[in-house]
Amino acid sequence: MLDIARLIATELNVRPQQVNAAITLLDEGATVPFISRYRKEVTGGLTDTDLRNLDERLNYLRELEDRRGAILKSIGDQGKLTPELENQIQNVLSKTELEDLYLPYKPKRRTKGQIAIEAGLEPLADALFADPNLSPETAAADYVDADKGVADVAAALEGARFILMERFADDASLLAKLRAFLKQHALIKSKVVEGKENEGAKFRDYFEFAEAIEKVPSHRALAMFRGRNEGVLTLTLVPHEVPEGERADTALEMQVAKHLGVEDKGRAADGWLMQMAQWTWRIKLATRFETEIFNDLRERAEADAIRVFAANLRDLLMAAPAGSKTTMGLDPGLRTGVKAVVVDDTGKLLHNVTIFPHAPQNEWTNSLKMLHMLCVKFNVGLISIGNGTASRETDKLVADLLKAAPEIKATKVVVSEAGASVYSASELAAQEFPNLDVSYRGAVSIARRLQDPLAELVKIEPKSIGVGQYQHDVSQAQLAKTLDAVVEDCVNAVGVDINTASVPLLAKVSGLNRTLAANIVSFRDKNGRFKSRQDLLQVERLGAKTYEQAAGFLRIVGGDNPLDASAVHPEAYPVVEKILQKNQKSSIKELMGNVSFLRGLKVADYTDEKFGAPTVTDIIAELEKPGRDPRGEFKTATFREGVEKVSDLKIGMQLEGTVTNVTDFGAFVDVGVHQDGLVHISQLADRFVKDPREVVKAGDIVNVTVMEVDVQRQRIALSMRSDALSNIGATGGAQAKRDTRPSGQAPRQRQEKPASVGGFGALLTEAMKKR
C-alpha cells in the first residue's frame, strides 16, 4: 500500500513525522490556521501554505487509493489479476496511469472488436499479428461463416483488424509513450469559424493561431476555450509542426507501429498490419488524446487562473484599513443621482440621502450644501467614493467641498465598488437593512470597505470581487474552495474583535461556522459585550473543541484579561504567568509593549513538554506588539485632475494609479478614467520579470506612463519602466496625441461644471465664518 505520508513529505521536502502529525490534526477536525499558528511544535513549523498543499495532495492520494482498491477488486472478481498486474497497479501515482492499466478490464459496451471475438475471429487476428508472412486473404478464408455474421473475407479481415485495434488502444505502455510525445511536441491550433469574424472580433488574436501545448499560458488557453464555447473558434490538437502538404498524424501512426513492432518489409501481411496501426491512432486514439490533452491544458490553465485570483484576493483582503472613523460613502451615478450615506466608526448607518450634482439635474451647489451639512453634523473623517460611473465627477465634487471648507478634516479616497451591488441585493444585506433601499446598501458597503476592507469584503462572494482572470471559465467548485481558504487565512491572520464583528466575519474564524457565528452575535445582543474569552463557552453549541480552535483568533479589547486582546491562545496563558513569576512582575500590563525587557528574555527558560520554543517565541513577539495588525500602512493614489475618461489621456502622461488586478501577463492599474490600463509584464520593470507578482500586487500605488490609448476599444497601455518616455515611438499610439507638458505639470482645467460652482466656494467659506 502507498505510504501517503512519506510521499507527501518527499514532495514538500519535509520529514514524514511532520506530515503524519499534520494529517492526524486535520483528521481530528483542526483547521489550517489553528495548526499553523498554535501547533508548530507538533508539525515542526509547517506553514499555512504547506498545510494547504498537504491537505490538497492528501485528498488526491486518498481518492487514488480508494480507486486503486476498487480496480483491484474488479479485476480480481474477473479472475484476471496476475501478480505482475497487481504490482503495476499498486505502484502508479496518478489517476490517469491507473485508469490506463484498468482499460483492458473495464466493462465496456459491445464493440466491433467484441462482436468479432464472439464470431471466432480472434485466432485470425493473433495469427496475422504473430506472422506477417501469412497472406491475410488466404488466412481469412477459413473464417468466413455467414451464420456467425462473417459474410466474406473482407468482413473477416475487418473484424480481425478491430480486435487488434481495440486491444492496442488499451495498451498502457503505448498510451504512456503517446501521451509523453504529445505533451512534448503537440500544438493547440485555433481557427475562426467561417462567418463569425465580426461577431467574435474580441477573439481575433486566435483566428489563425498555434502554440505548443507545454508553453501556452493560462490566459491564452482559457481565451481559446471561451472562443470555442461561444462558437467563434475551432480548436484542434496538432501532433507537431509539419511541412506544407504533409499529414500531421503520420508521426503518431509511426509511433504506434514502432511500439507494436509493425514494419513494412514487403511481407504478405505488412500492408494490412500497417493499416491496422494507422487506424489504431486515427480511429481509436486521436480523439481520445485530443480530449485528454485539452482537458489537462484546461485544468492547468484553471489552476493558474485560480492561483492568480487567490493571490489578488489575498492582497485585497489584506489591504490596510483606513481606520475606525465616521465615514461617508458615495455611490456615484448620473441620472439616478449619487447615493450618499454616513456610517459611524463601527459601520452603523447614521444617515442616507440622494444628491443630484451631475447631468441632467446639475444640482451642484445644492449637493455641496448637503455634503457639507453631513460632514459637519457627523464629524466625518473619511469620504469613500465608488469607482463606477461618474466617480471622477463625484471626486471633483468632494474636492470642491474640501477646498471650500478647510475645517472639514476628511480624507477622500476612490475605492473599488466591485461586488457592492452583489452585497446590496443579498440576503445578508436585507437582514442588516430590511427597510433600506437596495441602492443605499451599496453605498454602505463602499463606506465600510474603506474603514476595513477585510471585515466588509467577507460579506461578498469572493468571485464577485473582480480581481481574477477568466473566473467564470474555471471550475466553480474549485474556485470557491480555494477562495474560501484565502478568506479564512486572511481573517485568522488579522484576528477578529468579537464584540463588533458581523456574522459573516465571525463565520470565517477557525472552528466557527455561520450557525455558531449567529449564536455568538445573538449572545452578544442579549448579554452585552464579551468580557472574557471564557464567556464563549456560554454560547449555545460552542463546545471545548470549537473553543480550542477559535479562541486565539478572537479579540476582546478592554476585557478582564489583557491577553484576551492578543493572539496568545488561552491554553498558553500559563507561559505568560511563568514569565511574570520568574521576573517578579505583578501584572501582564507590565509586560505588554515592554520591548527592551521582552527581548532580553531567554526562550529556553520558559519551555516545557507542552510549550516548545516556537510557541514561546511567538508569545514573546506578541507581547511586544499585542493585537498587532499584520496589514500595512494605509495609502491611496492621487488621480490627476482633468483626466477623467479615456479620451483625456495623452501619450507620455505620467500618472499615479492603484493596481487593481495582477495576472500572468501583467498588471491592471486604475488611473481614474473608469477603465483600467494594462502594464504588460514586459513593461513592469527595467529588468526581466518572470512573474508580475515579483514587482506588484493588488492595492499597490504605482507611477505609470501612458504608452498607447485606443479610445474606440477602450484600451490603455501603460509602462512602469524608467525609459518609458524614450520608447513611446516604438509602441504606436496613433489614436491619441502625445502629452508634451513637462512632467508633473497639471493640465488645463476643463470648463464642464456650471459657472456657479466657483462662486459657491467663496459663499460657503464666507457663510462658515459667520457660524
N, C-alpha and C positions, 0 to 999 in steps of 0.2 A: 504493500500500500504506500502511496505517495506520502512522504514526510513534508506536510504543508509548511510547518513552521520553519524547517531547515531551508526549504526552497525560498520562502519569503525573506528569510534572514540573508540569504546569499544575494537576492535581488536588491535589498535595501542596504546591503553592506553593514549589517549589524549582527549581534550574536543571537543564536536560536533561543537562548533563555529570555532575551528581551521580547522576542516575538511571542513566545509561549505565554509570558506574563501579560502582554497586551491582549492576546486572544482570550485569555481567562477573564480579564476585566471586562472586555467587550461582551463576552457571552453572559456575564453576570448582570449586564444592563448598564454598565458605566458609560458615560458619554466621552467623546473625544476631548472636548475642552477640560473636563474633570481629570481625565487620565494625564493629559499633557501638562496640566498645571499642578495637580496635587498628588500624583503618583509617580514622580520622577525616579524615586529610589527603586520602585518596583520594575519599571520599564527601562531603567538605565538612561533616562532622559530623552526618550523618543519625543519628537516634536509633533505638533498637531498635523503638519504636512505628512510626516512619516506615518502617523496613525491613520490618516485618511487614505493614503496609498495602501497601507497594510489592510485596512478594512475592505477596500475595493478588491484587492487581489485575493484576500481570504474568501470573499463571496464567490469570486470566479472559480477558484480552485475547489471549493466545496461543491459548487454546481457540477464541475468537471468530474469529481469523484462520484457524485450521485449518478451522473450519466454513464460513467465507466461501469459502475455496478449493474445498471440496467442492461447495458450492452452485453456484458459478460454473461448475465443470466439468460438473455435472449439467445445468444449463440450456443450457450450450454444446453438450453432446452431443445435446440435443433440437433444436438449431438455432433456439432461441428467444431467445438472448441479444442484445438490442439494446444499442447504446452508452448509451442513456438508462437502461436497467435495470441495466447493469453499473455505471454511475456511482452509482446509488442504493444498490446492494449494497455498493459499496466505501466508502461514506460513513456507513453506520449504525454505531452504537457499542454497541448492545445485542443480545443474543441473541434477545430477543423480536421486535424490529423486523426482524431478519434473517430469522427464520422466517416472519414475516408476508409479506415480499417473496417468499419461496420457495413459499408456499402454492399459488398457481395452477399451479406447475410441478412440484409434489411428486407423485410416483407415488401414486395412491390406489386403494383397492378400487373396484370397479364400483358407481357410484351411480345414483340415479334420473335425475339430470341427464345423466350419460354415456350411459345407455340411451336417453334422449330424443334426444340428439345423434345416436346411431347410427341412430335411427329417422327422422332427417332433419328434426327439429323446430326446429333452431337458427335457420333463416331466419324461422320464425314468431315465435320469441321476440325476435329482433332487430327485426323489423318492428313489433311491438306496442310495444316499448320506445321505438323511434325516432319512432313516430307514434301518439299516444294517440287520434287521431280515428278510427282503424280500429276496426271492430266486431270484437271478439275471436271471436265465434261465426262470423261470415262468413269472417274470415281463416282460422280453424282448419279450416273445412270442406274446404279444398283439401288438407289434410294427413292426412285420415282414410285409413288404409290397414291393413286387417286383417292383411295379410301381414307388415307391419312392426311389428305389435303395437299399432297405434293404432286401437282399435275404433270410437271415435266422437269427436265434437267435444270432449266433456268430457275425454277421455283426452289429446287433442292439447293442450288448454289447460293441463292439469295438467303434462304433460311440459315445455311451454314455460316454465311458472312455475318448475319445479325447475331448469331450465337457468340462468335468471336468478338464482334464489336462491343456487345454488352458486357462480356467477360473482362475485356481490357479497359473498358470505360470505368470499371470498378477496381482497377489495379491501383492500390495505394501508392506504390513506389513510382508508377508512371505519373499519377496525379501530382505527386510531390515535385517531380522533375519539371513538369509543365508549369506548375504554379511558380516555381523559382525562376524559370525562364521568363515568364510573362511579367513578374514583378520587377525584373531587372531590365527587360527590353521593351515592354509594351507601351503603346501610346494611347491616350484618350483623344479621340478626334470628334470635333463638333462641326455641324453644318446647319445652315439655316434652312428651315422648311420652306419650300417654294411658295411664294405669295405672302409670307409672314415678315418680309423685310421691314415694312413700315410699322406694323403692329408691335414687332419685337425690337424696335430700334435700340432699346436700352441694353440689348444683348449683342450689339453689332460687333463688339470685340471678339465674339465667338462664332461669327457667321462662317468663318473658314479658319479653323484653329486646331492645332495638335500639340500635345505636350507629353513628356514622359510621365507615366503613372507615378513613378517613385519621386518625381520632383514637383508635381503640381501642388501649389499651396492651397490651403483650405478654402480661402475666399474664392479662388478661381473654380475649384471643384464644385463648391456649393452654388456658384453663379450658373455654371453649366447645367447642373442638375435642376436648378429652378427653371432655366430656359427650356429644358426638356419637359418638365412638368406643366409648363404653360403652353406647350405645343409649338414653341418657336424653334427649338433646336432638336436635331437628332444626334445621338451620341453612339459611337461605335468603338470597340476595342480593336486596335490595330497592333498585331504582334510586334512589328518593328518597322522602321523606315525601309521602304523598298524602292528600287528604280522604277521609273515610269513604265507601265505596261506589264509589270510582273505581279503575280498574286502574292498578297501578304501572308496568306495561310500556309504557303509552301514550307516555311521553316518549321512550323508546328507539326505539319504532316510528317516531315522527315524526322522530327524528334520522336514521334510515335513509332515510326517504322524502325528507327535505330534501337529504341528501347525493346521492341519486340523481336529484334534480330531479323527483320524482313529486309531483303535487298534484291533488286532486280539483276539477276545474273543470267537471265535468258532461260531459266528453267521453266518447265511447263506451268507451274502454279504461281510463279513470281508475280505476274501481272495481276492475278486475282488477289493475291495477298497484299500487294501494294495498294490496290483499290480498297481493300478492307482497312488498311492502316489509315488511308486518307479519309475514308468515311467515318472512322472512329473519331477523328478530330472534328470533321465538318458537321457531322450529324449528331454525335453523342456529346462532344466535349466543348465545342466552340461557344455555344450559347450559355452552357453551364458556367464556363470560366468567365465569360463576359459579365454575367450576373454576379458571380462571386467577387471578381476583381473590382467591379464598380461598387458593390456593397462594402468591400473593405475600404475603398477610397472614400466612400461616403462616411463610414464610421470614423475613419481617421480625420476627415475634414470636420465632422461634427464634434469630435473630441477636441480638436484645436479651437473650434469656434466657441465651444462651451468653456474651454480653459481661458480664452480671451475675455469672454463675458464675465467669468468668475473673478478674474483679476481686476477688471474695471469696476465690477460691483464692490469688491473689497475696498478699492481705493475710494470709491464714492461714499461708502458707508463709514469709512474711517476718516473722512474729511473733518477738519477741525470745526467744532461748533462755534458759532458767533457768541454764544453765551445766553444765560438766563436774563433776558431783558425784555421789557414790554416791546412788542414788535407789531408793526403794521404790515399786512400782507396785501399786495396789489396784484390782482389777476387782470392783465390788460385786455382791452377789447376796443373795437371801433364803434360800430353801430350799436352794439349791446351795452356799451359803457365799460368802465373799469370797476371791477368789484373790489371794494376796499374793506378790510377787516382789521381789528386790533385785538391782539391776544396778550394776556399778561405773561409774566416771566415763567409761568408753569404751562403755558399754552392754552389757558382757558379763554374762551371767546368773551370779549368785552363789548364789542360794537361792530356793526356791519352796515354798509351803505354803498350805493352805486353812484358814481360820478360820470359825467359825460364830457371830458375835456377835448375829445377828438371829433373829427368829421363823422357824421354830418351835423351833430349838435354844436360842436365847437364852444362848449361852456368852460373855457379855460380858466377864466377869472373865478367863477363860482367854485370850480373844482379846487383851485388853490386855497380858497377860503375854507372849504370843507376839510382839506388835508391839514391845514394849519390849525384849525379848531381841534381836530382829533389828536394831533401831536402834542398840543399844549395841555388839553384836558387829561390825557392818559400818560403824559410824560414819556412819549415814545422814544426808545433808544436805537431801534433798528427798523429799517424800511426794506422789506423784501419784495422785489419786483419779478414777476414771472417773465420768462424769456420768449413768450409766444408772440402772436400778432400784436402790434402796437407797443411792444415792450420798450423800444428806443424812444418813442414819443412819450411814453409814460415816464421813462427815466429822465427825459428832458423836463417834464412837469415837476418831478421831485427835485431836480437840480435847481429849477427856478425857485421852488419853495425854500430850499435850504439857503439859497443865496439871498433871498428877500428877508428871511427870518433867521439870522445867525444864532439867535438864542436857542433854537431847536438843535440840540446836540445829538442828532441821529446820524447813523451811518447807513447809506443806501447801498444795496447790493442787488445785482441782477442774478437770479438763481434759475436753474433748470426747473421747468414745470412738468417734466416728463412724469407721467403717472398720476398727476394731480387729478385729472378728470376721471381716471380709473378709481382712485380713492373716493372722490366725491359721490360717485354712483354706487359705491359698495355698501354692503350690509353693515359693515363696521361704522362707516360714516353716518349711516341712517340711525344707528344706535346712539352714536355720540351726539348727533344733532338732528333729532327727529323732526323738529319744527323749523329747520333752517333750509332755505332754498339750496339746491344742488350747486348752483354757481358759486355761492359763498363758501361752501365746504372746500372747494378747490383753492380759494384764497387763503383759507385757514391752513391748508396743507403747505402752501407756498410760504406762509409766515413761519410755521413751525419747523420746516426743514432748514431754515436759516439758523434758528435757535439751536437745533440739534439734529443734524441730518440722519443719524442712525435711529434715533427714537421715532422719527416720523416716517422714514422710508421703510421700516419694517412692516408698516401697515399696508404696503402696496406689494402686489405680486411682483417678485423680483424681475421677471422678464418684461414687465411693463415700464421699468425704469429707463430703458432705452440706452444701455451702454454696451450692447453686443453687436455682433455681425451675423446676419442671417439667422437670428434666434428663432424665427418662425419655421426654418427649414430643418432644424435638428430634432432629435428625439426629445419630445417634450417631457417625458418621464425622467430621462437622464439629466436634462437641463434643470428641471425642478429640484431633483435630488442634490445636484451639485450646488446650485444657488442657495438652497436651504442650508446646506452645510456652511457656505460662506457667511450667511447671515448669522448662523449660530456661533461661528468662531468669532465674528466681529463683536456681537453683543456681549459674549462672555469675556472677550479681551478687554472691553471697556468697563464692564460691570454695570449694574442697574440699581438705581435708587428705588427701593421697594415702596417708599411712601409717595412717589409721584408717577411711577411707571404705569403705562397703559397695559391692557390685557395683551395686545399683540407683542409688545416688547417683552413682557414677562414670560410669554409663551415660548420665547426663544432662549430662555435661560436654561442651562444644563439641568436635566432632570425634570423640567416642567413641561406642561402641555397647555393647550387652550383652556381645558376644564379647570386645571389647578390654578392657572393664572386668573381665571374669572373668580375662583374661590378666594384667592388672595385679595383681590380688589374688593370683593363683597365683604370679607372680614375687615378690611381697612375702612370701608364706608360705615360699617356697623360699630366698630370698636375704636376708631380713630387711628392715629399713627402707630406704626410698629415701633416699639421702644427697644426691642432686643431681637436678635436673630432667633433666640429660643422661642419667641412668640409664634414663629412659623409653624411649630409643632401643634399649635392650636387650630390651624387652618384645616378645614374639612378635607379628608382624603390625602393629606400631606403627611406621609409617614417618615420613619427614620431613614430609609434608603433614599427617598427623594430629598430629604433634608441634607443628607451627606453630599449628594450630587449638586445641589443648588446653593447651599448656604454661602459658600465662599465667593459667589458671583453677585450676591445681593448685598447692597449697601444700606446702612441705616445711619444717616447723618444726624448728629445731635442726640444719639441714643444713650442708653445707660452705660454701654461699654464702648470706648473709643475705637476698639479694634473692629467693631461691627461696621465701621465706615471704611475699612481697609479690605485688601484682598487676602488677608490672613484668614485661613479656614478655622472655624471654631474648634475643630479637632486638634489644631496646633497651638491654641492659646496657652497650654502648659509650657511651651517653649518660651513664650514671652514672659510668663511668670518666673521661669527659671533664670532668665536674663535679669529680671528685676531683683530677685533674691540674691543672685551671685554678685550683683553690683550695688546692692543696698539702695536701690531706687524705690521710692514709695509709691509711685503711680506710673501708669502707662504713658500719661501725657509728658512725663519727663523724658521718655524715650523717643516719642514721635517727633520726627523732624530734627533730632539732635544728631546731625551728620557726623561731626567730629567724634563723638562718643561711639556711635554705632560702627563707624569704620575702624575703630580700634578694637572691636570685639574679635575674638578668635572663634571661628565657626566650630572647630572641634570641641570646644568647651561645652557646647550645648546639644551635641548629637547623642543619640542613644539608639536602641534597637528599633524603635518605631520611627524616629525622625532622623534622617541622614543629612549629610552635608548639603545636598541640593535644596531640601526643604528649609533648612536653617538659613542658607544663603538667601533664598527668596524672601524669608520673613524679615531678615535684617534690611534687605533692599526696600521692602515695602514700608518698613518703619521709617526709613529715611524720607520717603515721599508718600505718606499714607493716602490711599484712594486716588493716586495719580492717574491722570487721563493719558493713555498712550497716544492719543491723537495729537497732531501737530498744532502749530500756531495758526490762527485764523487769518487768511489773506484773501483779497479779492482783486480782480483785474479792473483797470480803469479803461473804459471804452473811449475811443477818440470822438470828440464832438464833431457833428456834421457827417459822420459816417454811420448811416442808419439802415441802408439797404445795399444790396449787391451792386447796384449801378453807381453808388457813391465811391466804390473802391477804385483806386488808380494803381497801375503797375508801379512798383517801387515804394509804395506806402509802407511805413514801419509802424506796426500796431502792437498793442498788448492784448492778450486774449487768455481764455481759460480752456485747457484741454478737457474735452467732453467725452472722448472715446479713443481708446487705443486699440488698433487692430494689428494683424500680422504685417500689413503693408504700409502702415504709417499711423499718424495721429490726426484726429479731427479737433479743430480749435474754433471756439466761439469768439469772434471779434466784434460782435454786436450788430450783425446785419441780417439776423433771422435765418441765416444759412451758414452752417459750419464750413470752414475751409479745411482742405486736406494738406497736411505736411507729409509728403511721401517719405518713405523710410530713407531714401537717398538724400533727403533734404533736412533730416533731423539733426545732423551734426557734421562737423568738418572731417570726421573720421568715418570709417566703415561701421555700420550698425547692423548687427545680425537680428536683434530683437528690439523693436521700438521701446519696450518697457525698460531697456537699459538706460534710456535717456529721459523718458517722460512717463507720467501716469495720470489717470483721470483726476482732475481737480487742480493740476499744476497751473501756475501763472507763467506764461511764456511770452517772449517777444518774437514777432514774426514779420517777414517781409512778403508783400503781395507780389507773386510772380506771374500770375495769369488769372484772368477773370473772363468767364463765359456767362454773360448775363442771360442769354436765351435758355441755356441748360441749367442755370443757377449753380455753376461750379466755380470753386475758388481754389487756386493752387497757391500754397504758402511755403515759405522756407524759414528754417532756423539756422541756416549756415551763415557764417560771418562774411562770406564772399558772395552773398545772395545778390546784392545790387549789381555786381560786375557780371553776373551770369544771366541777367534778365534777358538780354538779347537772344540768348540761345534757347529760351523756353517759349518763344512766341508771344502770345498775349495780344493779338491784334484786335481783340474785342474791346479793350479798354485803353484809355490814354495813360501815359506814364505820369506819375506824380513827381514834378520837378522841384517842389519846395524843399528847402533844407530840412534834414531830419529833425523831428520834434516840433516843427512849426505848425501851429494849429491852422486848420483850413478855414476859409472864409465862411462865416455863418450863413446858412440859407434862410431866407425870409419866408417861412412856411406857416408861422403862427400869426394869430391876429395881432394887429398893431397895439392893442390894449395890454398885451402881456407885459411889456417893459414898464408901462405906466403903473400897472398894478403893483409891481415890485416896490416901487417908491411909495405908493399909497399904503401898502401893507406895512412897510417899515415905519412910516410916519404914524400909522394907527397904533403900532405896538409901543411907540414912545409915550403915547398918551394913556396907556393902560395903568 
